[in-house]
């Protein structure tokens, strides 16, 4: 039986604690900024534009949920073959897969939960906009309808997204790798 290295165990534990603390503060910062911006934009928008912003927020949460699930379901082997052939995005996909736990945490928990909170806030703002423009016999019904609609779209979209993510995980991870590859090359060119 192999002995466990106490120093390695301590380093791993410290690394995990640092990751949790970092992600905690990043989530607070990003959530606050997105909530502030979306509230400001939505309060000064028409009902149609506010509803469109709400749909974009929900869609963004679904997309990141798909990526988070795909990264945990995909196999690394096809990407080694692609990387050997110098396929753009293959190396980035391998890095995503090797950090699957963290990528999944960021995509599913950080971005997904932030989108959930912001979409809830956005639905409340839309309910207020509707009530300011339309005389409704039961004002609470508008709020309930918006909450139910947001929950239905989010849960239903993520359920469909998870099926897509599991069945097409290699393509999704490769697409995410290509996006990262493209962004890296864009920022590298701008720095030169």
Secondary structure as the mmCIF struct_conf table of DSSP 4:
data_model
#
loop_
_struct_conf.conf_type_id
_struct_conf.id
_struct_conf.beg_label_comp_id
_struct_conf.beg_label_asym_id
_struct_conf.beg_label_seq_id
_struct_conf.end_label_comp_id
_struct_conf.end_label_asym_id
_struct_conf.end_label_seq_id
HELX_LH_PP_P HELX_LH_PP_P1 UNK A 2 UNK A 4
HELX_RH_AL_P HELX_RH_AL_P1 UNK A 6 UNK A 43
TURN_TY1_P TURN_TY1_P1 UNK A 44 UNK A 44
BEND BEND1 UNK A 45 UNK A 45
HELX_RH_AL_P HELX_RH_AL_P2 UNK A 47 UNK A 73
BEND BEND2 UNK A 76 UNK A 76
HELX_RH_AL_P HELX_RH_AL_P3 UNK A 77 UNK A 84
TURN_TY1_P TURN_TY1_P2 UNK A 85 UNK A 86
TURN_TY1_P TURN_TY1_P3 UNK A 88 UNK A 89
HELX_RH_AL_P HELX_RH_AL_P4 UNK A 90 UNK A 98
TURN_TY1_P TURN_TY1_P4 UNK A 99 UNK A 99
HELX_RH_AL_P HELX_RH_AL_P5 UNK A 100 UNK A 104
HELX_RH_PI_P HELX_RH_PI_P1 UNK A 105 UNK A 111
HELX_RH_AL_P HELX_RH_AL_P6 UNK A 112 UNK A 133
BEND BEND3 UNK A 134 UNK A 134
BEND BEND4 UNK A 137 UNK A 137
HELX_RH_AL_P HELX_RH_AL_P7 UNK A 139 UNK A 167
TURN_TY1_P TURN_TY1_P5 UNK A 168 UNK A 168
HELX_RH_AL_P HELX_RH_AL_P8 UNK A 169 UNK A 191
#
